[in-house]
Amino acid sequence: MQSAALAATKSDAPEFPVPANTYAETVVSVTHYTDNLFSFRITRPAAFRFRSGEFVMIGLPNAQKPVFRAYSIASPAWDEEVEFYSIKVPDGPLTQHLQKIQPGDTVLMKQKSTGTLVLDALKPGKRLWLVATGTGFAPWASLLRDPETYEKFDEVVVTNTCRDAADLAYGNHLIASLHADPLIGELTAGRVKYIATTTREPSAHMGRITTLIENGELFRMVGCAPFDPEIDRVMICGSMAMLNDVKALIETHGLEEGSNAKPADFVVERAFVG
Ligand SMILES: Cc1cc2nc3c(=O)[nH]c(=O)nc-3n(C[C@H](O)[C@H](O)[C@H](O)COP(=O)(O)OP(=O)(O)OC[C@H]3O[C@@H](n4cnc5c(N)ncnc54)[C@H](O)[C@@H]3O)c2cc1C
């Protein structure tokens, strides 16, 4: 097993060659929220193009064959930097090292991004629901800051469900910063509804998102009718169990799953494998 010291730092620049079709970018900033969650921003290669909501493979230059993992891009397509929101898995092959990165360090990023959580995979609608648990919030941080989201939808409802209140910090901060954003502040005013819930620690709003959909509480909080295929489009990102449960629930309302090849009413992507 590699020691944490192998993680590249500015003083101990990578000795290993950069793999093919991979960018080597510089960490610009790192923010830690809890013992388990942090976000970071890296420089953006001029040639790197992606659609808001997509994911890309990232790694560290700490081995001949570095470990790469899928990461949702949390910054919007227009941003000059690339942002990620990450879990810290204590023995995780990537994140045991990644959680120690500092400004000036190098992060590897594969050149090709992909994914189903893109506006192109949805048919036109009026209200966009962005449903996340845990780090599944990352693609929403991208889409919520993209003007195209507000060109295509009148209203956006974003849900953020975590065990403890502290785990909601990244999402809370992102939502608070939306209105202050010079580029999209005007677009988002009065059009974004944010529903943050906890499942373990007592908070203002408690409950699993599936429970809140089933008992109608989610729609009462938003002040709208339940999912309607004429109006509502849904994106879901989180654990496999949550995806399957929410997917089954929204299918009972007549919404159909879409993809890049066949846009429809909702799309799903898991936030991690496991
Ligand atoms: C399409 C896709 C997009 C992803 N986007 C992100 C992202 O934006 N941010 C992010 O932190 N991770 C994301 N992941 C998970 C990521 O690829 C890695 O699994 C994660 O960074 C941990 O890597 P690791 O090598 O340290 O541990 P791994 O060996 O990958 O995982 C170790 C254990 O931790 C669990 N785990 C891994 N990731 C998470 C997570 N995010 N939340 C809760 N439990 C987890 C796994 O189920 C596994 O049991 C995404 C995965 C996929 C498939």
The ligand as a Tripos MOL2 file, in Angstrom:
@<TRIPOS>MOLECULE
LIG
   53    58     1     0     0
SMALL
NO_CHARGES

@<TRIPOS>ATOM
      1 C1        -20.7710    8.2920  -12.1640 C.3       1 LIG1
      2 C2        -20.0850    8.4760  -10.8150 C.ar      1 LIG1
      3 C3        -19.8890    9.7590  -10.3390 C.ar      1 LIG1
      4 C4        -19.2640    9.9740   -9.0830 C.ar      1 LIG1
      5 N1        -19.1250   11.2360   -8.6170 N.ar      1 LIG1
      6 C5        -18.5670   11.4240   -7.3880 C.ar      1 LIG1
      7 C6        -18.4350   12.7410   -6.8210 C.ar      1 LIG1
      8 O1        -18.7890   13.7530   -7.4520 O.2       1 LIG1
      9 N2        -17.8940   12.8490   -5.5750 N.ar      1 LIG1
     10 C7        -17.4870   11.7610   -4.8590 C.ar      1 LIG1
     11 O2        -17.0240   11.9150   -3.7370 O.2       1 LIG1
     12 N3        -17.5820   10.5150   -5.3730 N.ar      1 LIG1
     13 C8        -18.0920   10.3330   -6.6080 C.ar      1 LIG1
     14 N4        -18.1590    9.0490   -7.1320 N.ar      1 LIG1
     15 C9        -17.5230    7.9680   -6.3740 C.3       1 LIG1
     16 C10       -16.0200    7.9710   -6.7380 C.3       1 LIG1
     17 O3        -15.8740    7.4420   -8.0480 O.3       1 LIG1
     18 C11       -15.1540    7.1300   -5.7510 C.3       1 LIG1
     19 O4        -15.8090    5.9340   -5.4490 O.3       1 LIG1
     20 C12       -14.8530    7.8790   -4.4680 C.3       1 LIG1
     21 O5        -14.0860    9.0230   -4.7660 O.3       1 LIG1
     22 C13       -14.0640    7.0360   -3.4610 C.3       1 LIG1
     23 O6        -12.8920    6.5880   -4.0980 O.3       1 LIG1
     24 P1        -11.8680    5.6380   -3.3210 P.3       1 LIG1
     25 O7        -10.9330    5.0730   -4.3220 O.co2     1 LIG1
     26 O8        -11.2760    6.4120   -2.1900 O.co2     1 LIG1
     27 O9        -12.7760    4.4890   -2.6880 O.3       1 LIG1
     28 P2        -13.6910    3.3840   -3.4600 P.3       1 LIG1
     29 O10       -12.9180    2.1030   -3.5060 O.co2     1 LIG1
     30 O11       -14.0960    3.9510   -4.7720 O.co2     1 LIG1
     31 O12       -14.8920    3.2860   -2.5120 O.3       1 LIG1
     32 C14       -14.7690    2.7240   -1.2120 C.3       1 LIG1
     33 C15       -16.1330    2.6280   -0.5540 C.3       1 LIG1
     34 O13       -16.6860    3.9230   -0.3400 O.3       1 LIG1
     35 C16       -18.0060    4.0030   -0.8610 C.3       1 LIG1
     36 N5        -18.1400    5.3100   -1.5420 N.ar      1 LIG1
     37 C17       -17.4180    5.7100   -2.6080 C.ar      1 LIG1
     38 N6        -17.7760    6.9470   -2.9960 N.ar      1 LIG1
     39 C18       -18.7490    7.3400   -2.1670 C.ar      1 LIG1
     40 C19       -19.5220    8.5190   -2.0830 C.ar      1 LIG1
     41 N7        -19.3470    9.5290   -2.9740 N.pl3     1 LIG1
     42 N8        -20.4440    8.6110   -1.1150 N.ar      1 LIG1
     43 C20       -20.6140    7.6100   -0.2420 C.ar      1 LIG1
     44 N9        -19.9200    6.4480   -0.2760 N.ar      1 LIG1
     45 C21       -18.9910    6.3180   -1.2300 C.ar      1 LIG1
     46 C22       -18.0800    2.8930   -1.9070 C.3       1 LIG1
     47 O14       -19.3900    2.4030   -2.0470 O.3       1 LIG1
     48 C23       -17.1510    1.8470   -1.3850 C.3       1 LIG1
     49 O15       -17.8460    0.9960   -0.5040 O.3       1 LIG1
     50 C24       -18.8000    8.8500   -8.3540 C.ar      1 LIG1
     51 C25       -18.9840    7.5370   -8.8830 C.ar      1 LIG1
     52 C26       -19.6330    7.3560  -10.0760 C.ar      1 LIG1
     53 C27       -19.8380    5.9540  -10.5730 C.3       1 LIG1
@<TRIPOS>BOND
     1     1     2 1
     2     2     3 ar
     3     2    52 ar
     4     3     4 ar
     5     4     5 ar
     6     4    50 ar
     7     5     6 ar
     8     6     7 ar
     9     6    13 1
    10     7     8 2
    11     7     9 ar
    12     9    10 ar
    13    10    11 2
    14    10    12 ar
    15    12    13 ar
    16    13    14 ar
    17    14    15 1
    18    14    50 ar
    19    15    16 1
    20    16    17 1
    21    16    18 1
    22    18    19 1
    23    18    20 1
    24    20    21 1
    25    20    22 1
    26    22    23 1
    27    23    24 1
    28    24    25 2
    29    24    26 1
    30    24    27 1
    31    27    28 1
    32    28    29 2
    33    28    30 1
    34    28    31 1
    35    31    32 1
    36    32    33 1
    37    33    34 1
    38    33    48 1
    39    34    35 1
    40    35    36 1
    41    35    46 1
    42    36    37 ar
    43    36    45 ar
    44    37    38 ar
    45    38    39 ar
    46    39    40 ar
    47    39    45 ar
    48    40    41 1
    49    40    42 ar
    50    42    43 ar
    51    43    44 ar
    52    44    45 ar
    53    46    47 1
    54    46    48 1
    55    48    49 1
    56    50    51 ar
    57    51    52 ar
    58    52    53 1
@<TRIPOS>SUBSTRUCTURE
     1 LIG1         1 GROUP 0 **** ****
